[in-house]
Amino acid sequence: VFGVDAHPGASLSHAICLDHATGVVIGETATIGHRCYILHGVTLGATGKAGTFDRHPKVGSRVKIGAGAMILGNIPIENDVVVGAAAIVTIPIKQGETVVGINRVLSPEQKQAAQA
């Protein structure tokens, strides 16, 4: 009904909201912390590198992931991160940061301007 492809090996915590849900893909070794908000079309996937089992992202708690975002590879997305719509993330993102575009982490000034 929802069109969500969540591998049974993925680890999902409690109180996760898959808003609209359609087109969400969660890979086998992905983890999602509690109170995360994930919009439609999000991929928590691998990069295609062979030879490693643990190849999906580790998403912390209270993370917001915008529509169409792709988080790829065995990388940490720490607590309280915001991932913008259609972002492509292949690098670790530290607690409280906002990432948009292709691996572009906003400075506090840019983040404040975007919220105005």
ABEGO torsion letter per residue (X at the ends): XAGBBBBAABBBBBGBBBBGGBGBBBBAABBBBBGBBBBBGBBBBBAGBBGBABABBBBBBGBBBBBGBBBBEBBBBBBGBBBBBGBBBABBBBBGBBBBEBGBBBBAAAAAAAAX
